[in-house]
Amino acid sequence: MTRRAAEALDQRRTPRASLSRMVDIRQVGSTRFLWGESLRWDERARRLYFVDAARSMLHWLPEGDEEPQGMRMPSLPTGLALTTSGRVLVVLEDGIHLVDVAEGRVEKFADNPAPPPEPRLNDAQADRHGNLITGSLAFRHDPVGHFWWLSQTGEWRELDRGVSDANGPVISRDGRTLLIVDTAEKAVFRYDYDAGTGVVGDKTVLADTTDVPGAHDGATLDTGGGYWSAMTGGDSVIRVDPDGRVTHRIELPVDYPTSAAFGGTHRDRLYVTSVSMELGDVKPVASAAGALLEITGLDAVGEVEPRFHA
């Protein structure tokens, strides 16, 4: 399945992207996932990792393959991060785990930073010094959670509070800026970031996306500092540049995209996961709902994924 992509934002507010060729979108393989999430491209193993949260599955897709392999997790998985050892860091209901897919082994690394009723953890990403950024998943858009920092020695620190559904954490190439979203908010947030101490500066708004359909979910960074965010419920993925301008909006054949990551040998293919199941107010009806999508022709290259030191 292929289709042409369009940039549909009003030029009065958002400049159109300058693409040198047409953008193509295709479905990878034939598998449809209930709740695809948390894409990560492992350039060492040359494979794409992601989860089907509803089925408690960790999946990986070797480069060139069309159908993924998988391993069942002990509970619902949300965030993923790569590690220096080659294992996959997986956020499960009771905390942070390290998964060796070759051995089929799951090892707990850290409990959740706070006991219930603190919400469980959601999306995650390593920083460029071997630590982890993650945050709360309240499900009900209640701002009762936090953004969290986890050191490579297992120490938790609170970065900020008043968080509903943490998503899309990325660290800038120089390691000194954290970009992150709360799905309940219509903005991309920016913090000055100190990886050594696990401390952030004041929260500022990089981009107000009130006029963009949908809500921010998973995200990734390109080598130009562009923040690519899956707009769940908005049928698209958008790019926010370092000045906070929305430069691209790529319409998708899925109505609830959930995550985005660049992959492939040259990291020039943007992969997007999506939802096909009903989940509260989420009621997918799009033709490709639940598909793993591959977007080519973007003239963008993804940053190499950082790794948690474990």
Residue pairs with C-beta under 8 A, 6 or more apart in sequence:
1 26
1 27
1 253
1 288
1 291
2 24
2 25
2 26
3 24
3 25
3 253
4 22
4 23
4 24
5 22
5 23
5 24
5 25
5 250
5 251
5 252
5 295
6 250
6 251
7 16
7 17
7 248
7 249
7 250
8 236
8 249
8 251
9 16
9 211
9 212
9 246
9 249
10 211
13 211
13 246
14 245
14 246
14 247
14 249
15 245
15 247
17 239
17 247
17 248
19 297
19 298
19 299
20 299
21 297
21 299
22 297
23 250
23 295
23 296
23 297
23 298
24 295
24 296
24 297
25 250
25 252
25 253
25 293
25 294
25 295
26 293
26 294
26 296
27 288
27 291
27 292
27 293
27 294
28 61
28 66
28 271
28 291
28 292
28 293
28 294
29 61
29 65
29 66
29 67
29 68
29 292
30 66
30 67
31 67
31 68
31 292
32 276
32 289
32 290
32 291
33 52
33 54
33 55
33 59
33 273
33 274
33 275
33 276
33 290
33 291
33 292
34 52
34 53
34 54
34 55
34 275
34 276
34 277
34 290
35 52
35 53
35 54
35 55
35 258
35 275
35 276
35 277
35 279
36 50
36 51
36 52
36 53
36 258
36 259
36 273
36 274
36 275
36 290
36 292
37 50
37 51
37 52
37 53
37 77
37 78
37 218
37 258
37 259
37 273
38 49
38 50
38 51
38 77
38 78
38 79
38 80
38 123
38 124
38 218
38 259
38 273
39 48
39 49
39 50
39 80
39 218
39 220
39 259
39 260
39 261
39 263
39 271
39 272
39 273
40 48
40 49
40 50
40 80
40 81
40 82
40 88
40 261
40 305
41 47
41 48
41 49
41 261
41 262
41 263
41 264
41 267
41 271
41 302
41 305
42 48
42 49
42 82
42 305
43 267
43 304
43 305
44 86
45 60
45 62
45 86
46 62
46 63
46 265
47 60
47 61
47 62
47 63
48 60
48 61
48 63
48 68
48 261
48 263
48 271
49 58
49 59
49 60
49 80
49 82
49 88
50 59
50 60
50 61
50 68
50 80
50 259
50 271
50 273
50 292
51 57
51 58
51 59
51 73
51 77
51 78
51 80
51 90
52 59
52 70
53 76
53 77
53 78
54 76
54 277
54 279
55 72
56 72
56 73
56 74
56 75
56 76
56 77
57 70
57 71
57 72
57 73
57 77
58 70
58 71
58 72
58 73
58 77
58 80
58 88
58 90
58 99
58 101
59 68
59 69
59 70
60 68
60 69
60 70
60 101
61 67
61 68
61 69
61 292
62 69
63 263
63 264
63 265
68 292
69 101
71 99
71 101
71 104
73 90
73 92
73 97
73 99
73 106
74 92
74 97
74 106
75 92
75 93
75 94
76 92
76 93
77 90
77 91
77 92
78 91
78 92
78 120
78 121
78 122
78 123
78 124
78 137
79 89
79 90
79 91
79 121
79 122
79 123
79 124
79 125
79 134
80 88
80 89
80 90
80 91
80 124
81 88
81 89
81 124
81 125
81 126
81 132
81 305
81 306
81 307
81 308
82 88
82 89
82 126
82 305
82 306
82 307
82 308
83 89
83 98
83 126
83 307
83 308
83 309
83 310
84 130
84 307
84 308
84 309
84 310
85 98
85 310
86 100
87 98
87 99
87 100
87 101
87 310
88 98
88 99
88 101
89 96
89 97
89 98
89 99
89 109
89 124
89 126
89 132
89 308
89 310
90 96
90 97
90 98
90 99
90 106
91 97
91 121
91 122
91 123
91 124
91 134
93 120
94 108
94 111
94 112
95 108
95 109
95 110
95 111
95 112
95 121
96 108
96 109
96 110
96 121
96 124
96 132
96 134
96 150
97 106
97 107
97 108
97 109
98 106
98 107
98 108
98 109
98 310
99 105
99 106
99 107
100 106
100 107
109 154
109 310
110 150
110 154
110 156
112 118
112 120
112 121
113 121
113 146
113 148
113 150
113 156
113 158
114 146
117 144
118 136
118 144
118 145
118 146
119 136
119 137
119 138
119 139
119 144
119 145
120 136
120 137
121 134
121 135
121 136
121 137
121 148
121 166
122 134
122 135
122 136
122 137
122 165
122 166
122 167
123 134
123 135
123 166
123 167
123 168
123 169
123 218
124 132
124 133
124 134
124 169
125 132
125 133
125 134
125 169
125 170
125 171
125 306
126 132
126 133
126 171
126 305
126 306
126 307
126 308
127 133
127 171
127 175
127 178
127 193
127 195
127 306
128 171
128 173
128 175
128 195
128 306
129 175
129 195
129 196
130 152
130 307
130 308
130 309
131 149
131 150
131 151
131 152
131 195
131 198
131 308
131 309
132 149
132 150
132 308
133 147
133 148
133 149
133 150
133 159
133 169
133 171
133 178
133 180
134 147
134 148
134 150
134 166
134 169
135 145
135 146
135 147
135 148
135 159
135 163
135 166
135 167
135 169
135 180
135 182
136 144
136 145
136 146
136 147
136 148
136 163
136 164
136 165
136 166
137 145
137 165
137 166
138 144
138 145
138 163
138 164
138 165
139 165
139 280
140 164
141 164
141 165
141 183
141 184
142 164
143 162
143 163
143 164
143 182
143 184
144 164
145 161
145 163
145 164
145 165
145 166
146 158
146 159
146 160
146 161
146 163
146 166
147 158
147 159
147 160
147 161
147 163
147 166
147 169
147 180
147 200
148 156
148 157
148 158
148 159
149 156
149 157
149 158
149 159
149 198
150 156
151 157
151 198
152 308
152 309
152 310
155 198
157 198
157 199
159 178
159 191
159 198
159 199
159 200
160 191
160 200
160 203
163 182
164 182
164 183
164 184
164 185
165 182
165 183
165 184
166 180
166 181
166 182
167 180
167 181
167 182
167 183
167 216
167 217
167 218
167 219
168 179
168 180
168 181
168 188
168 216
168 217
168 218
168 219
168 227
168 229
169 178
169 179
169 180
169 219
170 178
170 179
170 180
170 219
170 220
170 221
170 227
171 177
171 178
171 179
171 193
171 195
171 221
171 306
172 178
172 179
172 221
172 225
173 221
173 223
173 225
173 303
175 193
175 195
176 192
176 193
176 194
177 190
177 191
177 192
177 193
178 190
178 191
178 192
178 193
178 200
179 188
179 189
179 190
179 206
179 219
179 221
179 227
180 188
180 189
180 191
181 187
181 188
181 189
181 216
181 217
181 219
181 229
182 189
182 216
183 215
183 216
183 217
183 232
184 215
185 216
186 208
186 209
186 210
186 212
186 215
186 216
187 205
187 206
187 207
187 208
187 209
187 210
187 216
188 205
188 206
188 207
188 209
188 216
188 227
188 229
188 240
188 244
189 203
189 204
189 205
189 206
190 203
190 204
190 205
190 206
191 200
191 201
191 202
191 203
191 204
192 200
192 201
192 202
193 200
193 201
194 200
205 244
206 227
206 240
206 244
207 227
207 240
207 244
207 245
207 246
208 244
209 216
209 238
209 240
209 246
212 231
212 234
212 236
212 238
212 246
212 249
213 231
213 233
213 234
213 235
213 236
214 231
214 232
214 233
214 234
214 235
214 236
215 231
215 232
215 233
215 234
216 229
216 230
216 231
216 232
217 229
217 230
217 231
217 232
217 257
217 258
217 259
218 229
218 230
218 258
218 259
218 260
218 261
218 273
219 227
219 228
219 229
219 230
219 259
219 260
220 227
220 228
220 260
220 261
220 262
220 270
220 302
220 303
221 227
221 228
221 302
221 303
222 228
222 239
222 262
222 300
222 301
222 302
222 303
223 300
223 301
223 302
223 303
224 241
224 242
224 300
225 241
225 242
226 239
226 240
226 241
226 242
226 247
226 300
227 239
227 240
227 241
228 237
228 238
228 239
228 260
228 262
228 270
228 300
229 237
229 238
229 239
229 240
229 260
230 237
230 257
230 258
230 259
230 260
230 272
230 273
231 237
231 238
231 257
232 256
232 257
232 258
232 275
232 282
233 255
233 256
233 282
235 251
235 252
235 254
235 255
235 257
235 286
236 249
236 250
236 251
236 252
236 257
237 249
237 250
237 252
237 257
237 260
237 270
237 272
237 295
238 246
238 248
238 249
238 250
239 246
239 247
239 248
239 300
240 246
240 247
241 247
248 298
250 295
250 298
252 272
252 274
252 286
252 288
252 293
253 286
253 287
253 288
253 291
253 293
254 272
254 274
254 275
254 284
254 286
254 288
254 289
254 290
254 291
254 293
255 274
255 284
255 285
255 286
255 289
256 274
256 275
256 282
256 284
256 286
256 289
257 272
257 273
257 274
257 293
258 272
258 273
258 274
258 275
259 272
259 273
260 270
260 271
260 272
261 270
261 271
261 302
261 305
262 268
262 269
262 270
262 271
262 300
262 301
262 302
262 303
263 269
263 271
263 302
266 301
267 301
267 302
267 303
267 304
268 296
268 298
268 300
268 301
268 302
269 294
269 295
269 296
270 294
270 295
270 296
270 298
270 300
270 302
271 292
271 293
271 294
271 295
272 292
272 293
272 295
273 292
273 293
274 284
274 288
274 289
274 290
274 291
274 292
274 293
275 282
275 284
275 289
275 290
276 284
276 289
276 290
277 284
277 290
278 284
284 290
